[in-house]
């Protein structure tokens, strides 16, 4: 074992140190991975499990963050090694014989458990610090420190030191409870999660939806009894078997709102193809939100105008149809109209009343058309499934041609190649 003050410690390095132990091992950290656990199980057969102390934060959240592996804890328990639990423990401590290190544990959710030697995460403890750490960690560790003490005075000094870290032994029922929770909702695949985070800072998927504003798209079906009279040029474009209640160029049309929304969508979001959807650069998200807020203000104003003028416009559209047909109905009364007359020839008033009755059956009232107008945006983060599609990189390059995505993509691939 090196005498350097600073050191790089990952699970593989810890396991190598443990296999060299002659007297005892103490391990305290949020969790433990299989490599050091297997090394401890091997050591237990050589020196006895009572000389191995393990203290963890035995909690499902620790497993979900990737600080430890439940199977590794089972390896320890099967080897007869007692495991204690200290809720919230986040410091790493490993002591092999008289050599000890404080280290920063690795959460596999954030990075792989593979550290280069030039990236230290551990600090060597002095001989006295090792003894004091054992004495103050747990009763079991304190007992080991007393056994290893070289003089009666040192043993007495250890005995007088108080244990500072509260812990309880992990029992079978506690292990079974955590095992059940993780089986019901398994942790994410950590290498996959790390891959996704490569691209997470850059963009999000976004969906935009405008609801309740398209009043001009409402149509009515012209009653068949009055359909077949033809139509002049002013009505022909709107009158087929249906009639547009609002002209598309009317002040009550939402077309200007929709056009502005499409401009925002075109300028600030990018299509990755029909299989991917549209994405938004996170750097431009504040600008995107600002533009949507401005459009919502216009939408609110438009909604107020619609509420005040829609019924008037509907009445005008209804009158337009009546005016067009009244002369034709008088000159050539449909049988359905003639059958209700008490005179031989209808008047224009008779025709207006009859046409009005027919249209009343299909014309809505304004309150039936007016809904809450809303502009909704939905953000979705990238997923491994979408990133792993064969055309993903090419689509991203087309959408953001000014960005060098090759470097990020190489990092993405590298994150997937490292074993969690």
Buried (B, 14 or more C-beta within 10 A) or exposed (E): EEEEEEBBBBBBBBBBBBBEBEEBBBBBBBBBBBBBBBBBBEBBEEBEBBBBBBBBBBBBEBBBBBBBBBEBBBBBBEBEBBBBBBEEBEEBBBBBBBBBBBBBBBBBBEBBBEBEEEEBBBBBBEEEBBBBBBBBBBEBBBBBBBEBBEEEEBBEBBEEBEBEBEBEEBEEEBBEEBBEBBEEEEBBEBBBBBBBBBBBEBBBBBEBEBEBBBBBEBBBEBBEBBBEBEBEEEBEEBBEEBBBBBBEEBEBBBBEBBEBBEEBBEEBBBBBBEEBBBBBBBEBBEBBEEBBEEBBEEBEEBBEEBEEBBBEBBEEBBBBBBEBBBEBBBEEBBEEBBEEEEEEEBEEEBBBBBBBEBBEEBBEEBEEBBEEBEBEBEEEEBEBEBBEEEEBBEBBBEBBEEBEBEEBBEBBEEBBEBEB
